[in-house]
Amino acid sequence: MRRLLVISVLGLVSLFGGAFSVQAAPAPTPKPKTHGNGIAGTVVRIDSGKKILVVRAADHDTSLAMTPATSVHGGHLAEGQRVAVRWLEKDGKKVATSVRIEPPSVAGTTPTATAGGQP
């Protein structure tokens, strides 16, 4: 009986041409780059020549590279504006992918009621 079992197993291995070999697991794929990084603050400096945007948030300045692919929404970018920037890290640099200019604060611009409720 043992001989029959050994011959049967050997026959199956030769029949399938060694298809029962053990293979190593594939290497894990690297994590894709995301645009999940963000910063909100005030524009401190814009260097058009070097294409650098410096944003101050919580008393810390962050330099971001701008590329032709960087999109700017909400108007013309200028120093002193409040912005929200999405960025990714590439070759050790923070590269801005989009800049959203925040609208000016509307505090103090709302009309107030006069005495008697009439304007």
Biopython code that builds the backbone (N, CA, C, O; Angstrom):
import numpy as np
from Bio.PDB.StructureBuilder import StructureBuilder

atoms = [
    (1, "MET", "N", (0.822, -1.197, 0.000)),
    (1, "MET", "CA", (0.000, 0.000, 0.000)),
    (1, "MET", "C", (0.867, 1.264, 0.000)),
    (1, "MET", "O", (0.554, 2.250, -0.666)),
    (2, "ARG", "N", (1.980, 1.208, 0.774)),
    (2, "ARG", "CA", (2.858, 2.366, 0.816)),
    (2, "ARG", "C", (3.487, 2.616, -0.542)),
    (2, "ARG", "O", (3.625, 3.766, -0.959)),
    (3, "ARG", "N", (3.869, 1.556, -1.236)),
    (3, "ARG", "CA", (4.480, 1.709, -2.556)),
    (3, "ARG", "C", (3.494, 2.348, -3.525)),
    (3, "ARG", "O", (3.867, 3.190, -4.342)),
    (4, "LEU", "N", (2.260, 1.948, -3.427)),
    (4, "LEU", "CA", (1.239, 2.484, -4.318)),
    (4, "LEU", "C", (1.035, 3.983, -4.052)),
    (4, "LEU", "O", (0.869, 4.764, -4.989)),
    (5, "LEU", "N", (1.047, 4.377, -2.788)),
    (5, "LEU", "CA", (0.866, 5.781, -2.432)),
    (5, "LEU", "C", (2.047, 6.622, -2.927)),
    (5, "LEU", "O", (1.836, 7.705, -3.474)),
    (6, "VAL", "N", (3.292, 6.145, -2.746)),
    (6, "VAL", "CA", (4.465, 6.868, -3.195)),
    (6, "VAL", "C", (4.464, 6.988, -4.713)),
    (6, "VAL", "O", (4.775, 8.052, -5.248)),
    (7, "ILE", "N", (4.125, 5.927, -5.401)),
    (7, "ILE", "CA", (4.080, 5.959, -6.866)),
    (7, "ILE", "C", (2.985, 6.917, -7.331)),
    (7, "ILE", "O", (3.167, 7.630, -8.319)),
    (8, "SER", "N", (1.856, 6.941, -6.633)),
    (8, "SER", "CA", (0.757, 7.833, -7.018)),
    (8, "SER", "C", (1.162, 9.291, -6.847)),
    (8, "SER", "O", (0.878, 10.118, -7.714)),
    (9, "VAL", "N", (1.824, 9.615, -5.736)),
    (9, "VAL", "CA", (2.252, 10.986, -5.499)),
    (9, "VAL", "C", (3.290, 11.392, -6.526)),
    (9, "VAL", "O", (3.203, 12.483, -7.088)),
    (10, "LEU", "N", (4.268, 10.541, -6.781)),
    (10, "LEU", "CA", (5.285, 10.844, -7.782)),
    (10, "LEU", "C", (4.665, 10.990, -9.163)),
    (10, "LEU", "O", (5.091, 11.835, -9.950)),
    (11, "GLY", "N", (3.680, 10.186, -9.455)),
    (11, "GLY", "CA", (2.991, 10.278, -10.744)),
    (11, "GLY", "C", (2.259, 11.603, -10.892)),
    (11, "GLY", "O", (2.278, 12.206, -11.965)),
    (12, "LEU", "N", (1.616, 12.059, -9.826)),
    (12, "LEU", "CA", (0.916, 13.341, -9.879)),
    (12, "LEU", "C", (1.889, 14.494, -10.083)),
    (12, "LEU", "O", (1.613, 15.415, -10.852)),
    (13, "VAL", "N", (3.054, 14.443, -9.378)),
    (13, "VAL", "CA", (4.036, 15.504, -9.513)),
    (13, "VAL", "C", (4.555, 15.557, -10.932)),
    (13, "VAL", "O", (4.689, 16.637, -11.506)),
    (14, "SER", "N", (4.852, 14.397, -11.508)),
    (14, "SER", "CA", (5.353, 14.402, -12.884)),
    (14, "SER", "C", (4.254, 14.777, -13.867)),
    (14, "SER", "O", (4.528, 15.382, -14.904)),
    (15, "LEU", "N", (3.012, 14.422, -13.550)),
    (15, "LEU", "CA", (1.892, 14.741, -14.440)),
    (15, "LEU", "C", (1.679, 16.255, -14.531)),
    (15, "LEU", "O", (1.423, 16.786, -15.611)),
    (16, "PHE", "N", (1.783, 16.934, -13.409)),
    (16, "PHE", "CA", (1.572, 18.380, -13.399)),
    (16, "PHE", "C", (2.858, 19.162, -13.602)),
    (16, "PHE", "O", (2.842, 20.392, -13.544)),
    (17, "GLY", "N", (3.956, 18.491, -13.836)),
    (17, "GLY", "CA", (5.211, 19.161, -14.161)),
    (17, "GLY", "C", (5.762, 20.018, -13.036)),
    (17, "GLY", "O", (6.363, 21.062, -13.291)),
    (18, "GLY", "N", (5.567, 19.595, -11.808)),
    (18, "GLY", "CA", (6.115, 20.351, -10.675)),
    (18, "GLY", "C", (5.346, 21.620, -10.389)),
    (18, "GLY", "O", (5.918, 22.589, -9.890)),
    (19, "ALA", "N", (4.068, 21.636, -10.693)),
    (19, "ALA", "CA", (3.247, 22.823, -10.483)),
    (19, "ALA", "C", (3.003, 23.106, -9.014)),
    (19, "ALA", "O", (2.402, 24.123, -8.668)),
    (20, "PHE", "N", (3.457, 22.228, -8.160)),
    (20, "PHE", "CA", (3.249, 22.407, -6.729)),
    (20, "PHE", "C", (4.427, 23.087, -6.057)),
    (20, "PHE", "O", (4.636, 22.904, -4.857)),
    (21, "SER", "N", (5.203, 23.868, -6.799)),
    (21, "SER", "CA", (6.361, 24.535, -6.214)),
    (21, "SER", "C", (5.897, 25.705, -5.349)),
    (21, "SER", "O", (4.830, 26.278, -5.568)),
    (22, "VAL", "N", (6.712, 26.035, -4.381)),
    (22, "VAL", "CA", (6.408, 27.135, -3.465)),
    (22, "VAL", "C", (6.988, 28.418, -4.054)),
    (22, "VAL", "O", (8.156, 28.462, -4.440)),
    (23, "GLN", "N", (6.159, 29.460, -4.119)),
    (23, "GLN", "CA", (6.600, 30.740, -4.662)),
    (23, "GLN", "C", (6.621, 31.778, -3.548)),
    (23, "GLN", "O", (5.793, 31.746, -2.638)),
    (24, "ALA", "N", (7.567, 32.687, -3.630)),
    (24, "ALA", "CA", (7.655, 33.769, -2.649)),
    (24, "ALA", "C", (6.509, 34.744, -2.861)),
    (24, "ALA", "O", (6.048, 34.942, -3.985)),
    (25, "ALA", "N", (6.053, 35.352, -1.772)),
    (25, "ALA", "CA", (4.984, 36.345, -1.864)),
    (25, "ALA", "C", (5.508, 37.567, -2.613)),
    (25, "ALA", "O", (6.675, 37.926, -2.458)),
    (26, "PRO", "N", (4.669, 38.211, -3.420)),
    (26, "PRO", "CA", (5.125, 39.410, -4.145)),
    (26, "PRO", "C", (5.467, 40.523, -3.157)),
    (26, "PRO", "O", (4.888, 40.617, -2.075)),
    (27, "ALA", "N", (6.410, 41.351, -3.551)),
    (27, "ALA", "CA", (6.825, 42.479, -2.704)),
    (27, "ALA", "C", (5.668, 43.463, -2.578)),
    (27, "ALA", "O", (4.939, 43.687, -3.544)),
    (28, "PRO", "N", (5.494, 44.052, -1.394)),
    (28, "PRO", "CA", (4.397, 45.022, -1.238)),
    (28, "PRO", "C", (4.625, 46.230, -2.133)),
    (28, "PRO", "O", (5.754, 46.683, -2.325)),
    (29, "THR", "N", (3.533, 46.736, -2.671)),
    (29, "THR", "CA", (3.635, 47.909, -3.539)),
    (29, "THR", "C", (3.851, 49.146, -2.677)),
    (29, "THR", "O", (3.304, 49.230, -1.577)),
    (30, "PRO", "N", (4.631, 50.101, -3.151)),
    (30, "PRO", "CA", (4.867, 51.310, -2.359)),
    (30, "PRO", "C", (3.579, 52.108, -2.223)),
    (30, "PRO", "O", (2.706, 52.066, -3.090)),
    (31, "LYS", "N", (3.480, 52.831, -1.124)),
    (31, "LYS", "CA", (2.313, 53.659, -0.878)),
    (31, "LYS", "C", (2.257, 54.772, -1.920)),
    (31, "LYS", "O", (3.253, 55.461, -2.139)),
    (32, "PRO", "N", (1.098, 54.958, -2.570)),
    (32, "PRO", "CA", (1.017, 56.021, -3.581)),
    (32, "PRO", "C", (1.107, 57.391, -2.927)),
    (32, "PRO", "O", (0.707, 57.575, -1.777)),
    (33, "LYS", "N", (1.638, 58.347, -3.680)),
    (33, "LYS", "CA", (1.720, 59.718, -3.184)),
    (33, "LYS", "C", (0.321, 60.299, -3.139)),
    (33, "LYS", "O", (-0.493, 60.085, -4.038)),
    (34, "THR", "N", (0.067, 61.023, -2.096)),
    (34, "THR", "CA", (-1.246, 61.631, -1.960)),
    (34, "THR", "C", (-1.097, 63.138, -1.829)),
    (34, "THR", "O", (-0.010, 63.657, -1.576)),
    (35, "HIS", "N", (-2.191, 63.806, -2.003)),
    (35, "HIS", "CA", (-2.229, 65.256, -1.859)),
    (35, "HIS", "C", (-2.895, 65.590, -0.537)),
    (35, "HIS", "O", (-3.533, 66.632, -0.389)),
    (36, "GLY", "N", (-2.735, 64.681, 0.428)),
    (36, "GLY", "CA", (-3.411, 64.812, 1.696)),
    (36, "GLY", "C", (-2.787, 65.781, 2.671)),
    (36, "GLY", "O", (-3.343, 65.995, 3.748)),
    (37, "ASN", "N", (-1.657, 66.374, 2.342)),
    (37, "ASN", "CA", (-1.038, 67.324, 3.245)),
    (37, "ASN", "C", (-1.633, 68.700, 3.011)),
    (37, "ASN", "O", (-1.914, 69.087, 1.877)),
    (38, "GLY", "N", (-1.819, 69.420, 4.082)),
    (38, "GLY", "CA", (-2.384, 70.751, 3.926)),
    (38, "GLY", "C", (-1.873, 71.700, 4.986)),
    (38, "GLY", "O", (-1.417, 71.281, 6.049)),
    (39, "ILE", "N", (-1.954, 72.961, 4.689)),
    (39, "ILE", "CA", (-1.575, 74.012, 5.625)),
    (39, "ILE", "C", (-2.461, 75.223, 5.340)),
    (39, "ILE", "O", (-2.759, 75.537, 4.188)),
    (40, "ALA", "N", (-2.868, 75.886, 6.401)),
    (40, "ALA", "CA", (-3.657, 77.115, 6.257)),
    (40, "ALA", "C", (-2.945, 78.197, 7.044)),
    (40, "ALA", "O", (-2.528, 77.982, 8.182)),
    (41, "GLY", "N", (-2.812, 79.349, 6.436)),
    (41, "GLY", "CA", (-2.129, 80.445, 7.108)),
    (41, "GLY", "C", (-2.128, 81.698, 6.258)),
    (41, "GLY", "O", (-2.986, 81.889, 5.395)),
    (42, "THR", "N", (-1.143, 82.552, 6.521)),
    (42, "THR", "CA", (-1.024, 83.834, 5.830)),
    (42, "THR", "C", (0.208, 83.821, 4.939)),
    (42, "THR", "O", (1.268, 83.339, 5.338)),
    (43, "VAL", "N", (0.061, 84.354, 3.726)),
    (43, "VAL", "CA", (1.187, 84.440, 2.798)),
    (43, "VAL", "C", (2.166, 85.483, 3.326)),
    (43, "VAL", "O", (1.808, 86.648, 3.504)),
    (44, "VAL", "N", (3.401, 85.058, 3.576)),
    (44, "VAL", "CA", (4.440, 85.947, 4.082)),
    (44, "VAL", "C", (5.276, 86.485, 2.932)),
    (44, "VAL", "O", (5.629, 87.664, 2.906)),
    (45, "ARG", "N", (5.590, 85.611, 1.981)),
    (45, "ARG", "CA", (6.446, 86.028, 0.862)),
    (45, "ARG", "C", (6.134, 85.187, -0.370)),
    (45, "ARG", "O", (5.813, 84.002, -0.271)),
    (46, "ILE", "N", (6.235, 85.821, -1.521)),
    (46, "ILE", "CA", (6.109, 85.139, -2.808)),
    (46, "ILE", "C", (7.349, 85.488, -3.609)),
    (46, "ILE", "O", (7.617, 86.664, -3.859)),
    (47, "ASP", "N", (8.105, 84.484, -4.012)),
    (47, "ASP", "CA", (9.286, 84.695, -4.843)),
    (47, "ASP", "C", (8.961, 84.133, -6.223)),
    (47, "ASP", "O", (9.079, 82.929, -6.453)),
    (48, "SER", "N", (8.553, 85.007, -7.135)),
    (48, "SER", "CA", (8.148, 84.581, -8.475)),
    (48, "SER", "C", (9.304, 83.976, -9.258)),
    (48, "SER", "O", (9.104, 83.034, -10.024)),
    (49, "GLY", "N", (10.519, 84.509, -9.076)),
    (49, "GLY", "CA", (11.685, 84.006, -9.799)),
    (49, "GLY", "C", (12.013, 82.571, -9.427)),
    (49, "GLY", "O", (12.269, 81.737, -10.296)),
    (50, "LYS", "N", (12.006, 82.287, -8.125)),
    (50, "LYS", "CA", (12.316, 80.935, -7.652)),
    (50, "LYS", "C", (11.069, 80.075, -7.523)),
    (50, "LYS", "O", (11.161, 78.882, -7.237)),
    (51, "LYS", "N", (9.902, 80.678, -7.735)),
    (51, "LYS", "CA", (8.610, 80.008, -7.631)),
    (51, "LYS", "C", (8.429, 79.371, -6.253)),
    (51, "LYS", "O", (8.139, 78.182, -6.118)),
    (52, "ILE", "N", (8.615, 80.222, -5.230)),
    (52, "ILE", "CA", (8.484, 79.798, -3.845)),
    (52, "ILE", "C", (7.375, 80.605, -3.177)),
    (52, "ILE", "O", (7.276, 81.819, -3.359)),
    (53, "LEU", "N", (6.555, 79.922, -2.413)),
    (53, "LEU", "CA", (5.491, 80.537, -1.625)),
    (53, "LEU", "C", (5.800, 80.227, -0.160)),
    (53, "LEU", "O", (6.008, 79.068, 0.199)),
    (54, "VAL", "N", (5.829, 81.257, 0.684)),
    (54, "VAL", "CA", (6.084, 81.058, 2.107)),
    (54, "VAL", "C", (4.803, 81.402, 2.858)),
    (54, "VAL", "O", (4.265, 82.501, 2.732)),
    (55, "VAL", "N", (4.322, 80.424, 3.649)),
    (55, "VAL", "CA", (3.074, 80.575, 4.399)),
    (55, "VAL", "C", (3.390, 80.479, 5.891)),
    (55, "VAL", "O", (4.099, 79.573, 6.330)),
    (56, "ARG", "N", (2.848, 81.435, 6.668)),
    (56, "ARG", "CA", (3.029, 81.411, 8.122)),
    (56, "ARG", "C", (1.753, 80.867, 8.761)),
    (56, "ARG", "O", (0.654, 81.379, 8.548)),
    (57, "ALA", "N", (1.944, 79.811, 9.553)),
    (57, "ALA", "CA", (0.841, 79.214, 10.301)),
    (57, "ALA", "C", (1.357, 78.892, 11.696)),
    (57, "ALA", "O", (2.367, 78.204, 11.844)),
    (58, "ALA", "N", (0.680, 79.378, 12.696)),
    (58, "ALA", "CA", (1.043, 79.131, 14.097)),
    (58, "ALA", "C", (2.487, 79.522, 14.372)),
    (58, "ALA", "O", (3.234, 78.741, 14.962)),
    (59, "ASP", "N", (2.889, 80.708, 13.959)),
    (59, "ASP", "CA", (4.241, 81.245, 14.190)),
    (59, "ASP", "C", (5.344, 80.396, 13.589)),
    (59, "ASP", "O", (6.471, 80.403, 14.083)),
    (60, "HIS", "N", (5.032, 79.666, 12.530)),
    (60, "HIS", "CA", (6.033, 78.845, 11.842)),
    (60, "HIS", "C", (5.895, 79.081, 10.338)),
    (60, "HIS", "O", (4.802, 78.964, 9.784)),
    (61, "ASP", "N", (6.996, 79.410, 9.686)),
    (61, "ASP", "CA", (6.986, 79.639, 8.240)),
    (61, "ASP", "C", (7.261, 78.340, 7.502)),
    (61, "ASP", "O", (8.157, 77.581, 7.872)),
    (62, "THR", "N", (6.478, 78.088, 6.448)),
    (62, "THR", "CA", (6.646, 76.910, 5.610)),
    (62, "THR", "C", (6.858, 77.349, 4.177)),
    (62, "THR", "O", (6.049, 78.095, 3.626)),
    (63, "SER", "N", (7.957, 76.885, 3.560)),
    (63, "SER", "CA", (8.253, 77.194, 2.158)),
    (63, "SER", "C", (7.698, 76.091, 1.282)),
    (63, "SER", "O", (7.898, 74.905, 1.547)),
    (64, "LEU", "N", (7.001, 76.493, 0.243)),
    (64, "LEU", "CA", (6.399, 75.552, -0.693)),
    (64, "LEU", "C", (6.812, 75.927, -2.113)),
    (64, "LEU", "O", (6.752, 77.094, -2.499)),
    (65, "ALA", "N", (7.226, 74.943, -2.872)),
    (65, "ALA", "CA", (7.564, 75.171, -4.278)),
    (65, "ALA", "C", (6.276, 75.206, -5.082)),
    (65, "ALA", "O", (5.343, 74.449, -4.817)),
    (66, "MET", "N", (6.236, 76.090, -6.064)),
    (66, "MET", "CA", (5.085, 76.156, -6.960)),
    (66, "MET", "C", (5.538, 75.732, -8.346)),
    (66, "MET", "O", (6.627, 76.098, -8.789)),
    (67, "THR", "N", (4.699, 74.956, -9.035)),
    (67, "THR", "CA", (5.009, 74.472, -10.377)),
    (67, "THR", "C", (3.925, 74.966, -11.329)),
    (67, "THR", "O", (2.926, 75.535, -10.889)),
    (68, "PRO", "N", (4.115, 74.754, -12.636)),
    (68, "PRO", "CA", (3.050, 75.121, -13.575)),
    (68, "PRO", "C", (1.744, 74.358, -13.306)),
    (68, "PRO", "O", (0.671, 74.794, -13.725)),
    (69, "ALA", "N", (1.837, 73.226, -12.611)),
    (69, "ALA", "CA", (0.642, 72.443, -12.306)),
    (69, "ALA", "C", (-0.082, 72.931, -11.051)),
    (69, "ALA", "O", (-1.190, 72.476, -10.769)),
    (70, "THR", "N", (0.522, 73.847, -10.295)),
    (70, "THR", "CA", (-0.115, 74.377, -9.089)),
    (70, "THR", "C", (-1.301, 75.247, -9.481)),
    (70, "THR", "O", (-1.156, 76.197, -10.250)),
    (71, "SER", "N", (-2.471, 74.918, -8.951)),
    (71, "SER", "CA", (-3.662, 75.709, -9.272)),
    (71, "SER", "C", (-3.937, 76.695, -8.144)),
    (71, "SER", "O", (-3.800, 76.370, -6.964)),
    (72, "VAL", "N", (-4.328, 77.906, -8.534)),
    (72, "VAL", "CA", (-4.649, 78.962, -7.576)),
    (72, "VAL", "C", (-6.115, 79.326, -7.778)),
    (72, "VAL", "O", (-6.534, 79.671, -8.883)),
    (73, "HIS", "N", (-6.893, 79.243, -6.690)),
    (73, "HIS", "CA", (-8.332, 79.512, -6.758)),
    (73, "HIS", "C", (-8.673, 80.703, -5.865)),
    (73, "HIS", "O", (-8.165, 80.814, -4.749)),
    (74, "GLY", "N", (-9.525, 81.580, -6.354)),
    (74, "GLY", "CA", (-10.029, 82.672, -5.538)),
    (74, "GLY", "C", (-9.430, 84.024, -5.816)),
    (74, "GLY", "O", (-9.669, 84.962, -5.055)),
    (75, "GLY", "N", (-8.663, 84.164, -6.874)),
    (75, "GLY", "CA", (-8.117, 85.480, -7.202)),
    (75, "GLY", "C", (-6.621, 85.432, -7.450)),
    (75, "GLY", "O", (-6.040, 84.376, -7.698)),
    (76, "HIS", "N", (-6.009, 86.628, -7.375)),
    (76, "HIS", "CA", (-4.573, 86.775, -7.600)),
    (76, "HIS", "C", (-3.847, 86.633, -6.262)),
    (76, "HIS", "O", (-4.221, 87.281, -5.284)),
    (77, "LEU", "N", (-2.836, 85.810, -6.214)),
    (77, "LEU", "CA", (-2.082, 85.544, -4.994)),
    (77, "LEU", "C", (-1.205, 86.738, -4.628)),
    (77, "LEU", "O", (-0.462, 87.250, -5.466)),
    (78, "ALA", "N", (-1.295, 87.187, -3.354)),
    (78, "ALA", "CA", (-0.504, 88.337, -2.887)),
    (78, "ALA", "C", (-0.140, 88.142, -1.421)),
    (78, "ALA", "O", (-0.782, 87.380, -0.699)),
    (79, "GLU", "N", (0.899, 88.846, -1.002)),
    (79, "GLU", "CA", (1.326, 88.781, 0.394)),
    (79, "GLU", "C", (0.230, 89.320, 1.305)),
    (79, "GLU", "O", (-0.492, 90.251, 0.947)),
    (80, "GLY", "N", (0.118, 88.721, 2.486)),
    (80, "GLY", "CA", (-0.875, 89.149, 3.462)),
    (80, "GLY", "C", (-2.207, 88.428, 3.363)),
    (80, "GLY", "O", (-3.041, 88.560, 4.258)),
    (81, "GLN", "N", (-2.426, 87.671, 2.302)),
    (81, "GLN", "CA", (-3.692, 86.962, 2.142)),
    (81, "GLN", "C", (-3.717, 85.689, 2.979)),
    (81, "GLN", "O", (-2.688, 85.059, 3.222)),
    (82, "ARG", "N", (-4.930, 85.329, 3.413)),
    (82, "ARG", "CA", (-5.132, 84.042, 4.084)),
    (82, "ARG", "C", (-5.323, 82.997, 2.992)),
    (82, "ARG", "O", (-6.094, 83.203, 2.055)),
    (83, "VAL", "N", (-4.614, 81.866, 3.118)),
    (83, "VAL", "CA", (-4.685, 80.811, 2.111)),
    (83, "VAL", "C", (-4.777, 79.444, 2.771)),
    (83, "VAL", "O", (-4.383, 79.257, 3.922)),
    (84, "ALA", "N", (-5.304, 78.503, 2.016)),
    (84, "ALA", "CA", (-5.288, 77.086, 2.375)),
    (84, "ALA", "C", (-4.549, 76.395, 1.234)),
    (84, "ALA", "O", (-4.949, 76.492, 0.074)),
    (85, "VAL", "N", (-3.476, 75.703, 1.571)),
    (85, "VAL", "CA", (-2.619, 75.096, 0.548)),
    (85, "VAL", "C", (-2.610, 73.584, 0.720)),
    (85, "VAL", "O", (-2.444, 73.079, 1.831)),
    (86, "ARG", "N", (-2.789, 72.867, -0.376)),
    (86, "ARG", "CA", (-2.626, 71.405, -0.418)),
    (86, "ARG", "C", (-1.277, 71.162, -1.055)),
    (86, "ARG", "O", (-0.925, 71.822, -2.033)),
    (87, "TRP", "N", (-0.503, 70.206, -0.507)),
    (87, "TRP", "CA", (0.837, 69.970, -1.023)),
    (87, "TRP", "C", (1.226, 68.515, -0.877)),
    (87, "TRP", "O", (0.613, 67.761, -0.122)),
    (88, "LEU", "N", (2.255, 68.137, -1.614)),
    (88, "LEU", "CA", (2.840, 66.805, -1.498)),
    (88, "LEU", "C", (4.344, 66.943, -1.420)),
    (88, "LEU", "O", (4.903, 67.965, -1.821)),
    (89, "GLU", "N", (5.000, 65.918, -0.906)),
    (89, "GLU", "CA", (6.453, 65.963, -0.803)),
    (89, "GLU", "C", (7.052, 65.203, -1.976)),
    (89, "GLU", "O", (6.694, 64.054, -2.235)),
    (90, "LYS", "N", (7.961, 65.852, -2.678)),
    (90, "LYS", "CA", (8.611, 65.250, -3.835)),
    (90, "LYS", "C", (10.084, 65.636, -3.796)),
    (90, "LYS", "O", (10.422, 66.819, -3.738)),
    (91, "ASP", "N", (10.941, 64.652, -3.828)),
    (91, "ASP", "CA", (12.394, 64.861, -3.785)),
    (91, "ASP", "C", (12.807, 65.717, -2.591)),
    (91, "ASP", "O", (13.703, 66.554, -2.702)),
    (92, "GLY", "N", (12.157, 65.505, -1.459)),
    (92, "GLY", "CA", (12.505, 66.230, -0.248)),
    (92, "GLY", "C", (11.975, 67.651, -0.168)),
    (92, "GLY", "O", (12.293, 68.373, 0.777)),
    (93, "LYS", "N", (11.170, 68.068, -1.146)),
    (93, "LYS", "CA", (10.609, 69.424, -1.155)),
    (93, "LYS", "C", (9.097, 69.357, -1.011)),
    (93, "LYS", "O", (8.461, 68.395, -1.443)),
    (94, "LYS", "N", (8.539, 70.376, -0.409)),
    (94, "LYS", "CA", (7.086, 70.503, -0.325)),
    (94, "LYS", "C", (6.629, 71.233, -1.580)),
    (94, "LYS", "O", (7.014, 72.378, -1.817)),
    (95, "VAL", "N", (5.804, 70.564, -2.381)),
    (95, "VAL", "CA", (5.335, 71.118, -3.647)),
    (95, "VAL", "C", (3.842, 71.401, -3.533)),
    (95, "VAL", "O", (3.046, 70.492, -3.297)),
    (96, "ALA", "N", (3.472, 72.652, -3.700)),
    (96, "ALA", "CA", (2.062, 73.041, -3.631)),
    (96, "ALA", "C", (1.326, 72.505, -4.846)),
    (96, "ALA", "O", (1.756, 72.699, -5.983)),
    (97, "THR", "N", (0.197, 71.820, -4.594)),
    (97, "THR", "CA", (-0.624, 71.333, -5.704)),
    (97, "THR", "C", (-1.809, 72.252, -5.946)),
    (97, "THR", "O", (-2.249, 72.415, -7.085)),
    (98, "SER", "N", (-2.337, 72.865, -4.864)),
    (98, "SER", "CA", (-3.413, 73.844, -5.037)),
    (98, "SER", "C", (-3.359, 74.865, -3.909)),
    (98, "SER", "O", (-2.997, 74.555, -2.774)),
    (99, "VAL", "N", (-3.730, 76.091, -4.259)),
    (99, "VAL", "CA", (-3.777, 77.192, -3.301)),
    (99, "VAL", "C", (-5.168, 77.802, -3.399)),
    (99, "VAL", "O", (-5.602, 78.206, -4.478)),
    (100, "ARG", "N", (-5.864, 77.865, -2.266)),
    (100, "ARG", "CA", (-7.191, 78.486, -2.235)),
    (100, "ARG", "C", (-7.082, 79.758, -1.404)),
    (100, "ARG", "O", (-6.737, 79.712, -0.223)),
    (101, "ILE", "N", (-7.375, 80.877, -2.025)),
    (101, "ILE", "CA", (-7.337, 82.162, -1.330)),
    (101, "ILE", "C", (-8.648, 82.320, -0.571)),
    (101, "ILE", "O", (-9.733, 82.225, -1.144)),
    (102, "GLU", "N", (-8.525, 82.563, 0.721)),
    (102, "GLU", "CA", (-9.706, 82.705, 1.567)),
    (102, "GLU", "C", (-10.298, 84.100, 1.386)),
    (102, "GLU", "O", (-9.553, 85.067, 1.229)),
    (103, "PRO", "N", (-11.617, 84.217, 1.407)),
    (103, "PRO", "CA", (-12.221, 85.547, 1.277)),
    (103, "PRO", "C", (-11.912, 86.384, 2.517)),
    (103, "PRO", "O", (-11.707, 85.837, 3.600)),
    (104, "PRO", "N", (-11.878, 87.717, 2.359)),
    (104, "PRO", "CA", (-11.620, 88.578, 3.518)),
    (104, "PRO", "C", (-12.716, 88.395, 4.559)),
    (104, "PRO", "O", (-13.856, 88.065, 4.233)),
    (105, "SER", "N", (-12.355, 88.610, 5.790)),
    (105, "SER", "CA", (-13.307, 88.463, 6.887)),
    (105, "SER", "C", (-14.454, 89.452, 6.707)),
    (105, "SER", "O", (-14.244, 90.601, 6.319)),
    (106, "VAL", "N", (-15.648, 88.997, 6.988)),
    (106, "VAL", "CA", (-16.811, 89.879, 6.869)),
    (106, "VAL", "C", (-17.228, 90.417, 8.221)),
    (106, "VAL", "O", (-18.257, 91.084, 8.332)),
    (107, "ALA", "N", (-16.451, 90.139, 9.243)),
    (107, "ALA", "CA", (-16.767, 90.665, 10.577)),
    (107, "ALA", "C", (-16.692, 92.191, 10.537)),
    (107, "ALA", "O", (-15.728, 92.758, 10.024)),
    (108, "GLY", "N", (-17.683, 92.829, 11.065)),
    (108, "GLY", "CA", (-17.699, 94.295, 11.103)),
    (108, "GLY", "C", (-18.294, 94.920, 9.857)),
    (108, "GLY", "O", (-18.457, 96.140, 9.814)),
    (109, "THR", "N", (-18.621, 94.147, 8.856)),
    (109, "THR", "CA", (-19.202, 94.723, 7.649)),
    (109, "THR", "C", (-20.710, 94.497, 7.590)),
    (109, "THR", "O", (-21.371, 94.953, 6.657)),
    (110, "THR", "N", (-21.259, 93.791, 8.590)),
    (110, "THR", "CA", (-22.696, 93.549, 8.578)),
    (110, "THR", "C", (-23.413, 94.776, 9.132)),
    (110, "THR", "O", (-22.930, 95.402, 10.075)),
    (111, "PRO", "N", (-24.550, 95.120, 8.560)),
    (111, "PRO", "CA", (-25.278, 96.286, 9.043)),
    (111, "PRO", "C", (-25.804, 96.024, 10.447)),
    (111, "PRO", "O", (-26.141, 94.892, 10.793)),
    (112, "THR", "N", (-25.869, 97.064, 11.238)),
    (112, "THR", "CA", (-26.394, 96.938, 12.603)),
    (112, "THR", "C", (-27.774, 97.579, 12.658)),
    (112, "THR", "O", (-28.092, 98.480, 11.882)),
    (113, "ALA", "N", (-28.565, 97.106, 13.570)),
    (113, "ALA", "CA", (-29.932, 97.641, 13.714)),
    (113, "ALA", "C", (-29.869, 98.994, 14.420)),
    (113, "ALA", "O", (-29.028, 99.219, 15.290)),
    (114, "THR", "N", (-30.772, 99.883, 14.029)),
    (114, "THR", "CA", (-30.839, 101.191, 14.678)),
    (114, "THR", "C", (-31.894, 101.135, 15.750)),
    (114, "THR", "O", (-32.648, 100.165, 15.823)),
    (115, "ALA", "N", (-31.966, 102.123, 16.561)),
    (115, "ALA", "CA", (-32.965, 102.170, 17.634)),
    (115, "ALA", "C", (-34.357, 102.118, 17.032)),
    (115, "ALA", "O", (-34.632, 102.796, 16.041)),
    (116, "GLY", "N", (-35.217, 101.337, 17.610)),
    (116, "GLY", "CA", (-36.582, 101.231, 17.136)),
    (116, "GLY", "C", (-36.737, 100.222, 16.022)),
    (116, "GLY", "O", (-37.857, 99.981, 15.573)),
    (117, "GLY", "N", (-35.639, 99.616, 15.553)),
    (117, "GLY", "CA", (-35.730, 98.584, 14.531)),
    (117, "GLY", "C", (-35.919, 99.100, 13.128)),
    (117, "GLY", "O", (-36.052, 98.303, 12.200)),
    (118, "GLN", "N", (-35.937, 100.427, 12.934)),
    (118, "GLN", "CA", (-36.126, 100.998, 11.607)),
    (118, "GLN", "C", (-34.814, 101.606, 11.118)),
    (118, "GLN", "O", (-34.087, 102.210, 11.907)),
    (119, "PRO", "N", (-34.502, 101.460, 9.847)),
    (119, "PRO", "CA", (-33.293, 102.102, 9.310)),
    (119, "PRO", "C", (-33.393, 103.574, 9.251)),
    (119, "PRO", "O", (-32.450, 104.240, 8.821)),
]
sb = StructureBuilder()
sb.init_structure("model")
sb.init_model(0)
sb.init_chain("A")
sb.init_seg("    ")
for serial, (resi, resn, name, xyz) in enumerate(atoms, 1):
    if name == "N":
        sb.init_residue(resn, " ", resi, " ")
    sb.init_atom(name, np.array(xyz, "f"), 0.0, 1.0, " ", f" {name:<3s}", serial, name[0])
structure = sb.get_structure()
